[in-house]
Each structure stands twice: as C-alpha cells, then as structure tokens.
Amino acid sequence: MPAETLETATSQDGTQSDGSTSTQIAAQPAPEIDLTQFIEKEGLLKEGWIDAYVPEDMRHENVYKKVSSIQDLTKQVGVLDRMVGKKGIIIPDPKTATPSDIDAFQMALGRPEKVDDYKAEFPDEFKDFYDPDTIKDFKQFAFKKGLKQEDFQDILNYKMEMDRRDIEWMEQDIENEKRETEEILKKKWGSAYETRLHLATYMIENNSEGGEYRESLLEKMGNEPIVADFLATIAKKFIESGSLREVEMTQAMTPAEANAKMKEKIAEHQAHTKWRWDNPAGYAREEKEIDDLAKIAASSG
C-alpha cells in the first residue's frame, strides 16, 4: 500500500479509518479452529481436510493425496525437508536409508500408499482361477518392490497370458492323446470299433456312480487305449455268457478274433458239405457267417 494511503488510513494517534486503534487490533484473538472437525482421535484425517487446511493454490499437489493421518503428514514433512536443495528424486542409500526414506522414494515413483490399494483386474476366464491368497501374496511382493499400479497389473496380465498358453497347450495335448487312442483302437478293433466303444462306455455308465467319478472314468477311457480295450473285453465276455444281449457277438469282434473264428467256421463248413443238398438253408447261413467274419477280419487299419 502506498505511503500516502497509509497516512490517510491511520491518524497520528493510531486511530484507524474504522475508528479502532492498532492496539485494539493487535489485541484481538485469532479465530478458533475446531480440529476435531477434520481430525479423529487416532490422528486419522477426515474427508475435506485438504480444502480446510491447505492453501487453494497447493491443493493439487500429489503429496497431500499420499497422507491419511497426522503421522503420515509429519513423516512427509521430515522426508521432504531432507530433500530441500536436492534435485530430482533422490535414490536412497541402501546402507543409510531408513524405512521412511524408502517408503517416500517408492511412493514418489508411483507406488500405492498401502498394499490393499493395488487393484487386480481379471477377464471372465480368470476371475475364479487364482487362489485369493496367491493374489494377496503377489500384492505384498509388488508393494515390497515398490511397483506402481500399472506395473502390478502389467505383470499380472503377463502371468495370465502365460497361463492361457499353458491351458491351451494342455487342452491340445489332451486332444492329441484322444486322437492317438482312437487311432490305436480303430486299428485293433477294425469295424468293431463303434460297437466295442459302446460296450466299454456301457460298462462305465451302468456300473459306476454318476457325477465326477463317472466323468473321470470316461475321461480315463478316452485317453488310455488299454482301459477301453479292457472294458470292451469284459463286456464281450458278458455277451458270450448271455448276461448281456444288447449286441450280437459278430459286431463286437476284433479283426484278430474274427479271423480265428472264421477259420473255425470254415473247418465246420467243410465238414457240412452234404448240407448243400440236405440242409441248404443251414449251408447258406454258414457261408454268410464266414463272409461276415472275413469282412471283420479285413477291417484292421
């Protein structure tokens, strides 16, 4: 304010333009501040404390967003005081740095204030894939290493991508096993493949409890040729004993079995030469059986 203005505002006896004296103004008490309005007993800062206590032109500074209590605020003051006169972000000396120095350094680089501030985002396929304790441990690791939220999510995304590739590889491996099993059984069972597969499946579905147990057996059969062959062989024996009549025996024969049976039938048929005239229907039936067995025997891949 210019000198002449001061002179007009204050008279020689100290009287102000509003009639009060400078002594009276100096004696006026400072306005009372209710600290409990924005500070809890434990020292935690309530919402709105920045607008109440921080100058308007300073409220945009990130430092105020990093504190949630009086303790945090005083720690920040101490750490920042050490930085006065230094340029840029100061890397703490591992030999002399205090936990507060390291904490302030990591937060200056963008690390969240607390472990629980990390937000893990998952696509639908991975929402229930990981154990919550595993994610919790990863957050602790990220916090200790001073990772930013972006870095935390980037690493998590990379982990999910690797797991996705592993899952695809395992699924492809399962498909390859099923395909190999199918090729092995088709070669061994020949034209009896569908029938034998039906018999093996029948044995599981009619002799096991439902649910995961049955699904596990069916999956095992689909991946292990020896299991499917074993079950189909048992079912075939049930057919031979008359316990199972769902399919005819010729339909369940493998090429090797059909070949052996065909030789037996040929020997019998040769002994029935007279049937050509005495029992033409029986003779024709035997010829058809031999022909059917020959087709099965020739069906091996």
Protein Blocks (a to p, Z undefined) as FASTA:
>chain_A
ZZklmmmmpcfkopafkopafklmmmpccddddfklmpcfkopacehklmmmmcfklmmp
mklmmpcbfklmmmmmmmmmmmgopacjddddfklocfklmmmmmmmnopafbfklpccd
ddfklmmmpcfklmmmmmmmmmmnopafklmmmmmmmmmmmmmmmmmmmmmmmmmmmmmm
mmmmmmmnmmmlmmmmmmmmmmmmmmccehjllmmmmmmmmmmmklmmmmmmmmmmmmmn
opackbcfklmpcfklmmmmmmmmmmmmmmmmmmmmmmmmlmmmmmmmmmmmmmmmmmpZ
Z
